[in-house]
Amino acid sequence: MAWGGGWSGGGAMFGSSQVAGLPFGGIPSELMDEATKLLAHEPDHPPSDLTFTQRPSERERQRLTLARLIGAYPKWVVSGSVLVIVTSLILQAGPLLTEYAINHGMVAGHRSLGVVAACGIGYLVLALASALLQRVQVDVTGMLASRVMHDLRIRVFTHFQRLSLDFFTDEKAGVLMSRMTSDIENLQQLIQDGISQFAAQGLTMIVITAVLFWLNATLAAWTVLLVVPLLFVISIWFHRASEKGYLLSRDRIANVLADLSESLYGIRVVTANNRQRRNIRNHRHVVGAYRDANLYTGRVNSIYGPATIMIGILGQGLLLGIGGDMVLKGHLSLGALVAFFLYLNRFFGPIQLLVQQYNALQQGRSSIIRLRELLEVPPTVDEVEGATELATIEGRISFEDVSFGYDDEHLVLRHINLEIASGESVAFVGPTGAGKSTMAKLANRFYDPTSGRVLLDGVDIRTVTLRSLRSQLGVVPQEAFLFAGSIRSNLSFGRPHITGAEIEEAIDVVGLRDLVDRLPQGIDTVVHERGQTLSAGERQLLALARAFLARPRVLILDEATSSLDLQSETTIERALDRLLEGRSAILIAHRLTTAQRADRIVVIDRGGVVEMGTPGELLAAGGAYAAMFDAWLASGGRDSTRPDDEQTD
């Protein structure tokens, strides 16, 4: 079985984790026997047939509703509905048996122990049958809820994969986590318990109302005219007030998770700047706002619950007086009055349960609204209808009159015209905020231009599929991100089926050999989440090796050497010669040693191209790049003298 190696390797994982200074990640020896027993009963898991497409399917484009979620499993829904109906009918037969036992086995002239015993046995049989049916109902609704939640989690996660970078820039990670956790958990509770109970109690009220009219139309009419209108009015108020409260609660818990996530991710900065006290104070405010939202919903519930109880008690008192007078006048039998009040108590009982289930329904409805809003957010960078596959490119990149702004009112780039030849490396330099990284993001279509076009080999990149485009582009960001797992899995992230020989080649090319040899398990050593057990330079080296293994036709380095010391930078510069060989490349560079390795330098400032040319041409021109170069030398640049044209060319 596929999982066997993972379990049996628990001790080895523990040892390697200890050596690497990582948290414990294996199976304790005292639990190994129990884990083996669990594994013996683990079912086979067939390979997943999940496929990802950039454009959502017709089903995924449908508006998210609770009916559509559960409607995907009609057999389970029908089974659960039948069980609810049958259970509700069985449960309501008890008072009728009581009436029969009183009228035919307890009153004068009709005393019969056999009738009473038979009714008692019948009551017991019905109770056992209802208990069995309720157990089956719980199993059915549980399986339905688990399947629906599985589908919903996959749908939300898939939607995250489709959304563009600007969405994740604008939205807090904690808010998105709350959608995947608390909102979906609310729905699971609603589907597993809430809907079936809501339906059962609603059906119970309908059945009881019919029986009440059958027992005595006069008393039933008094019930409907006096009690039901008051319950209806207060329920309408509760619906509006609680909906507001639960929507507010969903937003506030999202803020709590967002603040927690940010504090945990930035714990080093928090500690270094002694921000603990202020962070606690800020988190207290965020948690306090969530508490206030819960207090509001609690106050609403505290009004609605006792009010329905009071209405029920007053109604029962009035009906007892009316019914008692009817018995004394001979218009109603004692058994019928007892049965009527047994049903009347059961009529108010479901109302109280509906109050509780209505809370779950409102929470689930609030979660549906928030998830629907999320799923209806379209990606700003999307494939056009009928997008074609991008053929293998040579690497010619063209910016044709490109303008771009992260919002409609402020342009970052203005009317950029630039041609990068196939196999040419071009360095973008300029002050911070000039638009260098934005140019790179437009080249790999993380964003679309506000106006103008970006072409690859003469093809507008907006007309091709994103997968075929990005499979030929390699990106090394300024801050390398590593995923929890082994070094091998991180290196093969872009090509999962890569061979060991190719990985070893990349390690040697980029200069990772010393690092790999120091690790206890080599490339199979597990790195911590986000690579926190490695230095910034080591993470950057791994990111470069990952880009090398992706075999891109175009390479984009976004200040990829900014986190490296001089020794590592020297290693990287040697590796860059191999990485850039035969490839087009865009180098976003603050360090001019990296820029000088490019075939051409483009100086960008205030959203436009200030000048461009070879390093020697720009130095000879005495413009913006020459000023940057002289300032770099004055601040202790690597070269002690300004190179002449021949050297820099």
N, C-alpha and C positions, 0 to 999 in steps of 0.2 A: 504494500500500500504506500502511496506517495508520501504520507506523513511519517512513515516509520523512521526515516533517517533523522528527522527533526527531533523526535522524542529521544531516540537513543543517543543523540549527540548532546543531550542536556549537560552532562558533566564536562564535556570538552568545551562547550560554549561558556560555561561558568568559569573554567580555568582561563580561557583566552580573554574573557571580559575583565577578570581580576588583573591580569597582566597589563592590559591596555588601560586600566584605570576606569573602566566603564561600570555602570550599575549592573547588578545581577540580572542575567537574562536567560537562565537555564531552568531545569526542573530539579528541585531539591531531592536528594537521595531518598529521604523518608517518604516522599510522595510518588516516587517512581513506580512502585507497584500499583498504586491506584491509577496512575496515568496509563499504565499498560493495560489495565482492565477496561478503562474507558475506551482506549484505542481499539480493543478487540471488538467492541460493539459499534465502532464508527462506520457509517455506511460509505460506500464508494462514491466519490464525487467525480462525475464525468467532466471532461474539459468544457470550459465555458464557450458558448457559441456567440458571445456578445461581440457586436461590431459597432464601431463608432463612425458616425457620419457628421460632417460639420453642419449640415442642414437637418433640422429635426424631422422626424417622420410625421405622417398625418395624425397619428394618435398622440404624439408628443405635443403637437400644436393645439390640441383640444384644450379648452378652458378647464382648469383644475376644479373639480367639484367632488364632494363626498360620494354622490351617486355614481359618478364615473369611476372613482377609485374602487368601490366595492362591486360595481357592475362588471368589472373585468373577470369576476369569478362567480358566474350565475349559479352554478351548482351549489356552492357553499352558501350563497345568499338564500336560495330556495330552501335548502335543508334547514338553515337557521330559522327562516320564517315559519316553516311548517312546525318546527319544534316549539317556537314561541306560541303559536296558535293553539296547538294541542295542549301544551303545559298550562296555558291560561284557562282553557276550558275545563281541564281536569280540576284545577285549583278552585274553580267557582262552583263545583258540584257539592262541596261540603255543607253550606247552609241549607241547601234543599234537603239533604239527608237529615239535618237537624230538625227542620220543619216536619218532615215525615215522621221522625221518631217521636216528637212531641204530640202531634195530632193523632197518631195511630198507636202509640205505645205508652204514653204518660198521662193523658187526660182521663177524667172519669168516663167510664164506659168503653174506653179503648186502651186499657192497660195490658201491655204484652212485653215481657222481657225478651222474647225472641225477636220482636221487631227492633227493639232498642239495640240488642246485641248484633243483629244483622247490619243495622245502620252503622254501628261502631266499627265492625269489621270492614264494611265498605269504605268508611272514612279512612281507615288505616291503609287499605289497598291503594286508594287514590293518593294518599300522602307518599307511599313508597314509589308509586309510578311517577309522580311529579318529581321526586328527588332524582330518580334515575334519568328522566328526560332532561332535567336541568343540568345534570352532569354532562350528558352528551351535548347539550346546547353550549356549555362552556367550552368543550373541546372544539366544536365546530367554529364558534366565533373566535377562539384563540388561533386556530389555523388560518382562518380568513384574515385576521388582523396581521399575523406574521407575514403572509404573502403580500398583502397590500403595502405594508411598511417596507418590505424588501423592494418592491417595485418603485415606491416613492423615493426611497433613499437613492436608488440607482438613477432615477430620473433627475433628482435635484443635483446629484454629483455630476451627471453628464452635462446638465445645463451649465454648471460651473466651468466645465472644460470648454464649452462653446463661447462663453462670454469673453469680451475683449479686455485688454489690460486696464482701460480707463475705469471700468466697473470696479475692479479690485483696488484701484488707486483711490476711488471716491468712497468705497464702503469699508467699514471696519471688519477685520477678520473675526472678532468675537460675535458680531451681529450675524455673520454668515454661519458661524458655528451654532448659534442658537437656533437657526432655521433647521439645521441638520440634527439637532439633539432635542431640545425641549419642545419645539413645535411638533416635530414628528412623533415624539413620545406622547404628547397630548392626544394626537390623532389615534395612536395605537390603543391608548386607554379607552378612547371614545368608541372605537370599532369593536374592541374586545368585550367591553362591559356596557358602555353607555347606550349604544344603539339598541342592543337586544333588550336591555332593561327598559329603555324609553318605549320601545314598541310593546313590550309585555305589559307595562303599566297602562299605556294608552289603550291597548286592547282590553285590558281588565276593566277599565272604566266604561268602555263601550258595552261590554258584556253585562256588567253590573247594572248599568242604566237600563238595558233591555229587560233584565230580570226584575228590577224594581218596578217597572211599569206592568210587568206580567203579574207580580205579586199584588200590587195595589196601585192603580193609576192615580188615585187622589194624592197619596203620600209621595209618590214619585213626582207628580206635577209640582207639589210644594217644594220638593228638593231642587228641581230644575229651575223654578222661578225665583227662589230665595237664595240658594247657595251658589249655583253655577255662575250667574252674572257677576257676583262679587269676586269670585275666584278668577273670572275672565279679566276683569278690569285690573286687578292687582298683578296678574300675570303679564299683561301688556306692559305695565310700568316696569316690572322686573326685567322683561326682555330688553327694553331700551336702555335701562340703567346698567344692567350687567354687561351688555355688549360693549358699551363705552369703557367700563372698568376692565374687562378682559383684554380688549385691544391695547389699552394703556399698559396693562401688566405685561403683555408680550413684548412691547417696545422697551419697557424698563428692564426686563430680564436680559434682553439683548444688549443693553448698555452695560449691565453688570458684567456679562461675559466679555464684552469688548474691552472694558477697563482692566479686567483680570488678565486677559490675553496680552494686552499691551505691557502691563507691569511685569509679567513673567518673561516675555521675550526681551524686555529691556532691563532685566534685573542687574546686569553688570553696570549699566549706566546709572541706574537708580542708586546702587551701592556706592559707586565712585563719587557721586554728587550729593550724598547724604540726603536723598529725597524720601527716605522711608516714612518720616513723620507726615510730610505733606501728601505722599501717596495714600497713606492710611486715611488722612482727613478727606481727601478727594473721593476715595472709595466709600467712605462712610456716607458722603452725600449721594453717591450713585445708588448705593444699597438702600439708603433712606428713601429715595424717590421710588424705588421698587416696593419698599415696605408701604409707602403711602398709597400706592396703587392697589396693593392687596388689602389694605385697611378699608379702602373705598368699596371694593367688592364684598368685603366682609360685612360692612354696614348695610349694604343692599340686601345681602342674604339674611342678616339679622332682622330686617324688617319683614321680608317676604315670608320666611319660614314661620315665625310666630303668628303673623297675620292669617295665614291659611289655617293654622291650628285653631285660632280663635273663631274664625268663620265656621269651621267644622263643628266645634263644640256648641256654639250658639245654634247652629242649624239642627244638630242632634237633639238639643234640649227642646226646641220648638216642635220638632217632629214627634218626639216622645209624648208631648202633651196631646197633639192631634191624634196620634195612633192609639194612645191609651183610651181616649174618649171613644174612638171607634170600636175598640174591643169591648168596653163597657156597654155600648149600645148594641153589640152583636153584629156590627157591620164588618168585623175582621176577627179572624181566629187568633188565639194566643200564639200558636206555632207560626202563623204567617207574620205576626208582629215581630217575634224573635228573629225569624229568618230575614225580615226586612232590615232590622237593625244590625244583624250580622253583615249583611251586604252593604249597609250604609257605612259601617266602620271600614269595610274593605274599599268602599268608594273613596273615603278620605285618606286611607293608607297609601294608595297609589299616588295621590296628589303630593304627599310628603316625599315619597320616593322620586316622583317626577321633579320636585324641586332640586333634589340632590343630583339627579341625572341631568337636569337642565344646566346646572353649573358645568358639568363635564361637556355637555353639548356646546355651551357658549365658549368654553376654552378651546374645544376642538374647532369650532367655527372661526374663532379668532386666528388660530393656527392656519386654517385653510386659507383665510384671507391673506395672511402674511406670505405663505408659500405661493399662493397664486400671484401675488404682486412680484415675487422673485422670479417665478417661471415666465412671467410676461415681459420681463426685461429683455429686449433684443440685443444681440451683439452689435456694436457699432461697426466692427470689421467682420463682414459676413461674405460668404460665397454668393456670387450672383447665380441666378437661375441658369442652368446649363453650363456651369463653369467647366473648363477643359483641363486635362492633365498637362502640366508643363513638361515639355520634353527635356532631355538632358541638355543643360545650358553650357555655353562657353564661359559666361561670366561677365558679359558687357552690361553695365548698369547705367541707366540714363535718368536724370532728373529734368523734366521738362516743365519750366515755369511753375515750379512747386511752391505753394504757400500752405502754411499749416498753423493752426492755433488749437491749444487744448480746450479753449472755449471760443465762442463766436466773436467775442469782443476784443481779444488780444491775440495777435498773430506772433508766433515764435519765429517762423521762417517766412520770407517774403521773396517771391519770384526767383527761386533758385533754378539755375540752369547749369548742369554739370554732367559730364560724360566720363565714365570710368571704363577703360578698355579691358578686354578680356586678358586675364593674367596680370593686371596692373594692381599694385598696392597703393592706396591713397590714404594719407593721414589727415584727419580733421583736427586742427588746433585752434585755440582761441580761448577767450576768458570763460569763466564759469557762467552758465546760463545763456551762452551765445546761440545754442541750438545744435551743438555737435552730436549729442546722443539722440536728439530728435531726428536728425538725418538718418542715423543708423536704424532707428525704429521704423521709419518710413520705408527703408530699403527691405526689411524683412516683413513688412506689413503688420507690425504691431498696431499701427495706426494708418489711416488713409489720409491723403492730402486733402486740405480744405478746397484747394483748386490745383490744377495741373495733374501731371501723371508721373509715375515711377515705372520704368520699363526694365525688363530683363531680356537681353538679346532681342530687343524690339517688341516684346510682348508686354502689354499692360498687366501688371501683376494682379489687378483687381478682377481679371477675367479668367484666372486659373484657380484650381483648387488649392486650398491652404496647405493640405498635406504634401502635394507635389512640389509646392513652392518651398516650404520650410525643410523638406527632406534634402534640399540642395544648398541650404544655408546653414552655416555653423556660427553660433553666437557664444561668446565668452563675456559674461557681464562683469561689472566692476566688483560686485560682491558675489563670490562663488557660493552656490547653494548645494549642499550635499544632503542626500536623503538617508534616513536611518536604514542601515544595512551594511553590507561589506563594501570594501573598496572596489572589488570586482564588479558588483552590481552597479555602483556609481559610475565606473568607467564605461560599462556597456549600456548605459541608460538610453542612449540614442539608437543603439543596435544590439538588442537583447541576445541575438544568436551569434555574436562575434566569437571568434576562436581565441584560445589562450595565447597562441603565437602572436596574434595581432595586438593583444593587450600588452604582452611583453615588449613588443616593438615600440608601442606608444610610451611605455614607461621609460625606455632607454632614450627615445627621441626627446621627450620633454624634460628629462632629468629627474625622474622620480625614483631611480634605483636605490639611492641611499635611504630614502624614506621607507620604501617597501622592505628593504633588507632589515631595517631596525624594528619593524613591527613583528609581534609574536607569531601571527598566522599569515604573514605576507599580505598578498592581495585579498585573502579571505578574512582578514581582520575586520571586525565589526566596528564601524564608526558610530558615534553617538548622533542623535537627532541634530540636523543642521551642521554636522561635522564639528561640534564644539570641542572635541578632544584633539583637534588638529589646529595648527597655527593658521593665520590668515594666508600666509604665503603657501603653506602646504595645500590648503583648500584651493588656492588659485592654480597651483600646478596640476591638481587633479582635474580642475575644470578645463584647462588647456588640453590635457590628455584626452578628456572626454570629447572635446571638439575635434581633435585630431582623428579619433576613432570613428567619428561620424562621417568622415570622408566627404566634407562639403565641397561644392564647387566655388562657393563664395564664403569667405570667412569675415566675421565682424567681431572685432576686439574692442570692447567698450572700457577703455582705461584698465585693461586687464593686468597691467604690471604695477598699478598704483599701490597695491598692498604688499609688494615684495621688497626685501632688503636688496642691497647692491649685489651681493653674491648670487641671490636667487634671480635677480634681474639679468645678470650676465648669463646665467643658465638659460633663462627664458629667451633672451635675444638670440642665442645660438639655436634654440628650438624653433624660433620664429622663421629662421631661414628655411627650415624643413617644412614648417607648416604652410608658409606662403608660396612655396615652390609650385608653379603651375596654376595658382589660384588667384582669382580676384580677391581683394581684401580692402576692408574699410577699418582703419585704425583710429580710434578715438584716443588721443594722447595728450596727457599733461606733461609727461616727461619727454623732453625733446630728443633724448637718445632713442626712444621708440619711433618718434616721427621721422628721424633722419634715416631710418632703415627703409622708409617708403619710397616708391618711385616718384611720387608727387605729393606735395603738401598743399592742402586747401585751408586757408585762414578764414574762419567764420567769426563774425562779430555783428551783434545787433540784428540777427536774423538774416544776414546776407553774406555772400561770398566777397571778402575784401580783396583777396589776391590768391593766386594759385601758381604753382610751378614746381620745378625740382628744388631741392634744398639749396643748391648752389645758385640758381637763378634768383630765388627769393632773398638770399643773403646779399647778392650783388645789387639787387634793386633797392636795398636800404629801407624797406617799408615796415609793415606791421610785424612780419615774421622776424626780420632782422632785429627789431627792437626787443621782441620776446627772447630771441637767442642771446643777445647781449645781456639782458637782465638775468637770464638763466646762468650764463657764465659768471656774472658778478656775484650770484648767490651760491657759487660753489659747484657749478656744473662739472660733469665728468671730464670734459676736455679743457685743458688749461689755456688753449689759444683758440682763436676763431679760425676754423678751417677755411682754406681758399676754395675757389670754385671747383678745382680739379678733385680735391679731396672729398668734398661733399657730394659731388656728382658721382 
